[in-house]
Amino acid sequence: MRCRLLIGGGDQEYNDRLIENLVLSRENQFEMTMFKKKDNLEAYLNSNHYDLILLGEELMILTEGRMPKEMEEHMVLMVEGHSGYNLQGIHTLFKYQSIKEIESTIKNLFMELTTKEWVSQKKGILKLIGCYSPAGGSGNTTVAQIIAASKANQGYKVLFLSLESFPSYHITYQGTSSDNLSDYMLHIMSKSNWIMGLEKMKCVDSVSGIHYLMPAVSEGDLSGFEANRWLTWIDYMIEKSDYDYMVIDFAQDFLGKTLELIKKCHHKVFNVRGDAKGYKKWLVFLEDLNRLSEEQILKDKLVVVNQILPKSIYNRIEGDVTLNFDDSLIREIGEGRILFNSQSSVYGKIERLMRHV
């Protein structure tokens, strides 16, 4: 999110500290102007555009009736507690919260007020990496998450998107949001500022910096979202977002919407279970491609054979890489959360495999 703030009035030392803290934000970009003279406000507003105007109570009272009508809803009163000022119709920001809470309040107000879309100057660089498995239990989500982490570790801006009905990624990532993928799909259907909506609803993993959405509320929300909507959204993200990579964890309904979505991806990673069931599902998948004349989907692909249990590898499956069973990959950290061990052999193999993608 990029938000232009005008800050003035009240405790000058507080305003200085506020600006210093907001400048350090890792998630949002704030452009801030501070003014000190009460009679300068109108001149500032006439010569510049500001998304939000943060004012102390005394200055807010002085500006009453002098503000352009269209700017009134952008004004935010900074308060220490109970204010004597009439708060009807005025947004408020409680000053003595943590900087994270203040940043969250500013972001929510900004998202609520703005109707414009945010388009980065760094747009048009997005690459899609799609991960798909024809059989459940193949570690597809795990591989997708490790790919996302490897790209984030290289310094890229990464969005992880899971279209699985019952995903488990939320026990790995450490972020909180009251919004989820169901909310965002509703936003896509009802509004046009899709990047702005994503900025509002996404979480950022505190360990890796990966951006993601909390899982959808129900399987019905995902199945009811038409493939054409996803295709249109992907085209929009490629054209206008500033993400470097989007890693998509696909569901198994290959002959449904997944086929068309996988074809959109610049790179495809197919995960195969290293047992008899996985081999059979893989053969059926290849037969389906041949029957539908969709063999071109295997271009720019990697086939990962995942040995899910010790000594269970089914040697007839040919892949670009075999992931041997590695019980050091997952590290439990308590409270139902896990971390991937970047020193494990599986993590290292996937990271090396994707380094130049």
N, C-alpha and C positions, 0 to 999 in steps of 0.2 A: 504494500500500500504506500502511495506517495501522497502526503497531505501537507498543505501550506497553512501555517498557523500564524496569527497575529496575536501577540501576548502583551498585556499592559495593565497597569494599575496595581494597587495593593502593595505587598511586600516585595521590594525590588530584589532583595537577596534571595527570596524564595523563587522568584521568576528566573534569576540567573541559574540556580541549581536545577530547576525544572528543564531548562533548555539544555544544560550540560548533560543531563540524564537521557533526555529524548534523542539527542544526537548519537548516543551510543547504542540505540536500538538495533538489534540484529534482524528483526522481522519486518520493520517498517521504515520508511524514509520520510523524515519530517524536514520541511523547509520552514524555518522560523524567523520571524521578525519581531523585535521587541521595541516598543516606543515608551518614552518616559514622560513626555509633555502631554498634558490633557488636551491641549488645543491642536495636537497633531493628528488626532484620529481620523477626522474627515479627509485630510490630505492623503493619509495612507490609503484609505478606502477608495479614493478617487483615482489613485495612480496604480493600484495593484489589485489582483484578485486573491482572496484568501478563502480557504475552505471552511475554517473555523476561526472565530475571534474570541479569545479567552480574556476576560476582563475581571478586575477586582470590583467589589460592590460599589465603592464610591464612584468609580469611573462609569460603571454600568448605569447608575442613577443620572449622571451628568449627560450621558448620551441619549437618554430617553427622548424620543420625538425628533432626534437629529439624524437618525440612521436611515439610509435608503431602505424602503420597504422590503426589497428583495434580499437584504442582508440581515434582517431581524432574526430569521430562523437559524442563521449561522452563528449567533451570539451565544456564548457559554459563560455563565457566572461562576467564578471560582470562589468557593465558600469554605470557611473553616468549620462550620457546624450549622446551627440554626441561624438563618439570615433574616434581618428585618425587612429586606427588600421583597416586594411582591413577586413571588416566583411563578405566577400563573403564565404559562406559555414560554417560560425561559428554561433552557437546558442548564443543568448545574454540574459542576465538577468539584468533588470534595478534595481539598488540597492535601490533607495529611493521610494519604493512603500510600501503599507501596508504589514504586514507579511502574511496576507491572500492571497494577490495577488502574493507575492513571492512564497508561498507554492503552489498555483495553477499553476504558471509557471513551477516550478520544477516538479510537478506531471505530467503535460501535456508533458513535454520533456521526462520524464522517460517512460511514456506510449507509446510515439511515437517511442522511440529508442529500447525498449526491445522487444524481440520476445519470451522470455521464459515465462512460466506460473509460477504464484506464488502459492505455496501450503503451507498452514500453518502446523506447527507441531501439532496444536490443531485440526486437521482435523477429519472427521468421527463422529462428535457429533450432526449433524444437525437433528432436529425434525421438521416435517411438520405439520402444523395445517391448515386444509382446511375449509373454510366457504362457504356454499352453501344454496341458497334458490330457491325453485321451482316457487316462485311468486315474481314479482318486487314490490318495495315499502315496503319490509319487514325489512329494516334496516340492510341488510347483510353487506354492506361495513362499516357501523358504528360499528357493533359488531366486525368485523375483525380488525378494527383500534384500538378499545379499548383492544382487546386481545393482539395485538402487543404492545400497550403502557404498559399494565400490565406486560408483560415479560421484556420490556426494563427497567421498574421501578425496577424490581428485579435484575437488573445488567446484564442481558443477551444481547448478540449481536443479533439484530433482523433485518431481511429483510422482508419488506412488499411488496407483489406483487399482483397487481390487473389485472385480465384478463377480466374485464368488458369493454364493448364497450364504454360506456360514464360514466367513473368513476368521483367521486367528491372529492377524497381524497386529491387532490392537493390544495384544499382551506383550508385544515386543517394543512398540513405539511408546514413548513417554511424552504425552501431550494431552491436553484436555480441551474440550469444546462442547458447548451445548447443542451444536449443530452436527449433522451427519450427512451421509451420502443421499439419504431419502430427501432431506431438506434441499440439498443442492440440485437434485433432479427436478424437484418442484420449481426451484428458481430458474432452471434452464427452460422449463415449459412455460413459465409465466412472465419472464423478464428477458431483456436483451443484453444487459450488462453482465455477461457471464464471467469475465475475469474478475470484476469487482465483487461479484457474489462469491467466487472461490476465495478471494482474499479475506472476506469476512468469515467464511465457514471453515476454512482449513485449519488443521493443527500443524505444529512444527515439532518434530521429535527433538527433544532437548539434547540427546546424545549425538545423533548423526546429522541433524539439520534437515532431514528429509521432510517434505511437505506431504500431507495426506489428509483424507477425510475419514471421520469415524464411520464404522460400518453402517450399511442401510438397516433400517428398522426391521424390515421383513423381506422374505424371498419374493413376495408378490410385488413389492416396489421395483425390484430389479427386473423381474420377468415382464412387468407391465410397461417398462420403458422401451420404446421402439428403437430398433437398430438404426433407423434413419436419423433419429435424434442424436445418437452417439456419433454417427458418422459426420453429421453437420457440426457437432461440438468439437470433434477432433480437428476438422478442417479449420475451424475458428481459432482453436488454440495454436495450431501450427502457424497460422498467419499473424496472430496478434499477441501471444503470450511471450514472456521473457524466460520461460523455463528452457534449460538446455536438454533435459531428458524427461520423458514420461515413461515409467515402467508400469505395464498393465498386467495384472494377474487375472487371466481369463478363466471363466467358468467352463464346464465340460460340454455345454450344449452346442457342440461344434456345428451341427447342421442347422442350427438356428442362427441367431444374430452374430455369434462368435466368428464364423467364417469371414464375413464381410469386414469385421473389425480387424481381424488378424491381417487381412490383405492390406490394410492401411499402414501397418507397422514397417518401419525401415529395417528392423532386425527382428527375427523370430527365434525364440528359444523353445524347443520342444523337449519336455521332460518325460522320460519313459521309466516306468517301474521295472526294476531289474529282477522280475520273476515271471513265471508262466502266464499269469493273468495280464501283467503289463505287456508282455510280448504279443499276446493275442489281441489286446486292445490296439496296440500300435499297428499290427497288420490290418485290422479293420479300418483304422484311420487312413492308412495309405491306399487301401482299396476304395474308400469313399472319395479320396482326392482324384483317383484315376477315373472313377465312374462319373464324377462331376466335371472332369477336364479342368481341375484346379491344381495341377501339379506345380504350377508356377509359384504357388505359395511356399514351396520348399526352397526358393531362392533366398539368399542372405539368411540362412538358417544355421542354428547349432542344435545338435541332438545330444542331450545330456541323459545318460543312463544312470539312474540312481539306485545303488545297492542299499535297499532300505533296512536290511538286517545282515548281520555278519554271515559271510559265506553263502549268500542267497542269490548271487549274480546268475543271471540266465545268459549264458555265453553267446546265444544265437543273435542277440540284439547288437547291431552295429551302431555306434555313436561316435561323436567327435570327442567326447570325454566321458569317463566313467567315474562316478563319485563313490568311493569306497565308504563303507560304514565308518562313521567317526563320532564316537560318543562324547568328544570334547567340543563339538560345534555349539551346543546349547548350554548356557550357564544360567541357572535359576538365581534370581536376586530377591526372591520373597514377594509376598503379596500378589501371587499369581503372575508375576512378570518374569520375562526371560531376556537374556542378551545373547547375541551371536558372538562367539569367540573368534576374533579376526586372526588369531594365531593358529586356528585349526587347519588341517590339511584340505578339507572341503572348501572352506572359505577362501583359502589361498588359490585353489584351482579355479574357482569361479572368477575371482578377481583378476587373475592373469588372463583368463579366457576373454574377458570383456574389456580389458584395458584399452584396446585400440578400436573399439566399436564406437 
